[in-house]
Amino acid sequence: MRSMLIGVLGGVVMLLMVSSCATVPTEPPAPGEVRLLGVQFAEFGAVKKGLRYVVEIKFESDGQVDVTRVCFYWDDYGPSCYNIMDISYGTRTIRALVDTPSPGHYVLKSYVQSIKDGRALRSNMVQTSVEITN
């Protein structure tokens, strides 16, 4: 019984390793491209309806990138796109403002638009859960 349990657990671990490797790129972004790693509100605490908040998006890139806008979805509503406030290559953070919707629990999804060789590019999407209060 114990050896059967160890075999099942080993199989689950292998399956998780294979599926996580399949979804996370292992190569660095190409020159001039950006890959988003995460999104979060810059301020901790309650997020209130109808206000504008600074959102920080962590990224990786091979050198500097020409990020022009940040776009957000609240659940499936959007996108609402904004100009970036600033981009820091030292902390690899893009900062932008976002307007909050009515109270409720949402998944905030974000991607960035950039320019490379005169072509508009769209990054991958990252997300976080957000509770909006009155």
C-alpha positions as CSV (number, residue, x, y, z in Angstrom):
1,M,0.0,0.0,0.0
2,R,2.8,2.4,0.9
3,S,4.7,1.8,-2.3
4,M,1.6,2.3,-4.3
5,L,1.0,5.7,-2.6
6,I,4.6,6.7,-3.2
7,G,4.2,5.8,-6.9
8,V,1.0,7.8,-7.2
9,L,2.6,10.8,-5.5
10,G,5.7,10.5,-7.7
11,G,3.4,10.5,-10.8
12,V,1.6,13.6,-9.6
13,V,4.9,15.4,-9.0
14,M,6.1,14.5,-12.5
15,L,2.8,15.7,-14.1
16,L,3.0,19.0,-12.3
17,M,6.6,19.5,-13.3
18,V,5.9,18.8,-17.0
19,S,2.7,21.0,-17.1
20,S,4.5,23.9,-15.4
21,C,7.4,23.7,-17.8
22,A,5.0,23.6,-20.7
23,T,3.4,26.9,-19.7
24,V,6.4,28.9,-18.5
25,P,8.8,30.0,-21.3
26,T,12.4,29.0,-20.6
27,E,14.0,31.2,-23.1
28,P,14.6,35.0,-22.5
29,P,12.5,37.4,-24.6
30,A,13.9,38.3,-28.0
31,P,15.6,41.7,-28.2
32,G,13.0,44.5,-28.1
33,E,10.3,42.3,-26.7
34,V,8.8,42.2,-23.2
35,R,7.5,39.4,-21.0
36,L,5.2,40.2,-18.1
37,L,5.8,38.3,-14.8
38,G,3.1,39.7,-12.5
39,V,0.8,42.6,-11.6
40,Q,0.0,44.2,-8.3
41,F,-1.4,47.4,-6.8
42,A,1.5,49.7,-5.6
43,E,-0.4,50.6,-2.4
44,F,-1.4,47.9,0.1
45,G,-4.7,48.0,1.8
46,A,-8.3,48.4,0.7
47,V,-9.0,49.3,-3.0
48,K,-12.0,51.5,-3.3
49,K,-14.5,52.0,-6.1
50,G,-14.2,54.9,-8.5
51,L,-10.7,55.9,-7.7
52,R,-7.5,55.8,-9.7
53,Y,-4.6,53.6,-8.4
54,V,-1.0,53.0,-9.4
55,V,-0.5,49.4,-10.6
56,E,3.0,47.9,-10.9
57,I,3.8,45.3,-13.5
58,K,7.0,43.2,-13.2
59,F,8.6,42.3,-16.5
60,E,11.7,40.9,-18.2
61,S,13.3,42.0,-21.4
62,D,16.5,41.8,-23.4
63,G,17.5,45.4,-23.2
64,Q,15.2,48.4,-23.4
65,V,11.8,48.1,-24.9
66,D,9.4,50.8,-26.3
67,V,6.4,50.2,-24.1
68,T,3.6,52.6,-25.2
69,R,0.5,51.6,-23.2
70,V,-0.8,49.2,-20.5
71,C,-4.2,47.6,-21.0
72,F,-6.5,46.1,-18.3
73,Y,-9.5,43.9,-18.1
74,W,-11.7,43.7,-15.0
75,D,-12.9,40.1,-15.4
76,D,-13.9,40.1,-19.0
77,Y,-14.7,43.8,-19.2
78,G,-12.2,45.8,-21.2
79,P,-9.7,46.4,-22.3
80,S,-9.1,49.9,-20.9
81,C,-5.7,51.1,-22.0
82,Y,-3.6,53.8,-20.4
83,N,-0.2,55.5,-21.1
84,I,2.5,54.3,-18.8
85,M,3.7,56.5,-15.9
86,D,7.2,55.2,-16.0
87,I,9.4,52.1,-16.6
88,S,12.3,51.1,-14.5
89,Y,14.9,48.8,-15.9
90,G,16.7,48.5,-12.6
91,T,13.6,47.1,-10.8
92,R,12.1,45.8,-14.0
93,T,8.8,47.5,-13.2
94,I,6.2,49.3,-15.4
95,R,3.9,51.7,-13.5
96,A,0.5,52.8,-14.8
97,L,-2.7,54.2,-13.4
98,V,-6.0,52.2,-13.5
99,D,-9.5,53.3,-12.7
100,T,-11.5,50.9,-10.4
101,P,-15.0,49.7,-11.1
102,S,-18.0,49.2,-8.7
103,P,-17.5,47.1,-5.6
104,G,-17.0,43.4,-6.0
105,H,-14.4,40.7,-6.4
106,Y,-12.5,40.9,-9.8
107,V,-9.7,39.3,-11.7
108,L,-7.6,42.2,-13.0
109,K,-5.8,41.1,-16.2
110,S,-3.1,43.2,-17.8
111,Y,-0.9,43.3,-20.9
112,V,1.3,45.9,-22.5
113,Q,1.6,47.3,-26.0
114,S,5.0,48.0,-27.4
115,I,6.7,49.0,-30.6
116,K,9.5,47.0,-32.2
117,D,10.9,47.8,-35.7
118,G,7.9,50.0,-36.4
119,R,5.4,47.1,-35.6
120,A,3.0,47.1,-32.7
121,L,3.4,44.2,-30.4
122,R,1.2,42.8,-27.5
123,S,2.8,41.1,-24.5
124,N,1.5,38.1,-22.6
125,M,-1.1,38.7,-20.0
126,V,-0.7,38.6,-16.2
127,Q,-3.5,38.7,-13.6
128,T,-4.3,39.2,-9.9
129,S,-7.4,39.0,-7.8
130,V,-8.8,42.3,-6.4
131,E,-11.5,43.1,-4.0
132,I,-13.1,46.5,-4.6
133,T,-14.9,48.1,-1.7
134,N,-17.1,51.2,-1.2
